[in-house]
Amino acid sequence: MPCYVRRMPESVALDPVDLHILRLLQNDARTTYRELAAEVGVAPSTCLDRVARLRRTGVILGHRLRLDPARLGRGLEALLLVQVRPHRRELIGPFVERVRALAESRAFFHLTGPDDYLVHVAVADPTDLQRLVLDEFTSRREVARVETRLIFQQWECGPLMPPAAGARNPAATPESGPGSCAP
């Protein structure tokens, strides 16, 4: 049976060296261990061991290649707010699998509140978006409503770090670097 819920594991104890490694790798995952070790101030073998431990404990989940949707012919991005009725497990499973399989789907979230799902999609143009909404969403019997929001601009934000002890706004801590988001 497919798992639709990511379990919330316990956090892993990270020291300043681990945090520095994570910050650098999130900015450029292609950084070599030698460059990483020099920047962090540890031996390359220590750096290799640290990264291996971060992978083993599930802090580092993998590496991804970022692509420009517009250069792939998908220059229009949108967020679809979807209500599913009735909201029952036997309908949710097939719906989730179908949306995840769509070539246009970029990210998919199960929500609380009046909308059940948020789907980030990338399409060629408004006609393609209309086709996607009508053919893949509103044509499904369990979909009660779809609202579409076009994305005008998007920013990548700074590296994800654990909350600073006692900090109310982790984005404003010195550890997050200058400015938490960049265009």
C-alpha positions, -999 to +999 in steps of 0.1 A: +000+000+000+015+034-010+024+058+018+009+092+015+022+106+047+058+115+055+064+106+091+078+134+113+111+119+125+129+132+155+154+159+148+191+151+146+217+169+168+238+191+146+268+211+156+281+243+139+303+223+115+273+202+104+253+234+099+281+250+079+283+220+057+246+219+051+245+256+043+273+253+017+258+221+001+224+237-002+239+266-020+259+243-043+255+206-040+283+201-065+309+214-040+337+189-037+346+174-003+380+191-006+365+225-011+339+219+016+365+208+041+387+239+034+357+262+038+345+246+070+380+241+084+381+204+088+401+176+071+386+162+039+382+128+056+363+144+084+341+162+060+334+130+041+324+113+074+302+142+084+283+142+050+280+104+052+265+107+087+241+134+075+229+111+047+227+081+070+206+100+096+182+113+069+192+150+072+204+150+036+177+133+015+194+136-019+205+160-046+183+175-073+188+192-106+169+225-110+155+231-145+140+263-160+104+253-169+102+281-196+132+267-214+114+234-215+083+249-231+064+253-198+066+291-194+033+295-174+032+283-138+001+282-116-011+270-082-043+250-082-064+249-050-085+217-052-114+206-031-122+169-031-156+157-020-163+134-003-129+136+014-125+098+019-094+076+018-107+054-011-109+085-033-078+103-021-054+075-029-062+073-067-064+111-069-030+116-053-014+090-076-030+106-107-019+141-098+016+130-090+019+112-124+009+143-144+039+157-164+027+192-155+028+187-117+058+203-099+048+200-063+017+187-045+005+194-010-023+180+012-037+209+032-060+218+061-087+244+057-114+248+030-091+235+002-078+200+004-048+202-020-024+227-035-009+217-068+020+236-084+019+231-122+039+242-152+023+244-186+029+259-220+003+286-221-032+296-209-048+271-233-027+243-219-036+253-184-073+253-192-070+219-208-052+206-177-078+219-153-108+207-173-094+173-185-074+163-154-091+179-125-127+191-129-136+160-150-129+138-120-160+130-100-143+135-066-131+170-075-157+195-062-139+228-070-106+241-085-093+276-081-063+287-102-037+312-093-011+323-118+025+327-106+040+360-118+074+356-101+091+331-078+121+333-055+144+307-041+149+312-004+180+306+017+192+273+030+169+254+053+184+253+088+171+242+122+155+269+143+180+288+164+175+281+201+150+306+215+146+325+181+111+335+172+121+343+136+147+319+124+149+338+090+163+368+109+191+349+127+227+355+117+231+318+108+207+322+078+230+347+061+221+381+046+186+381+033+165+349+035+152+350-001+166+360-034+150+365-068 
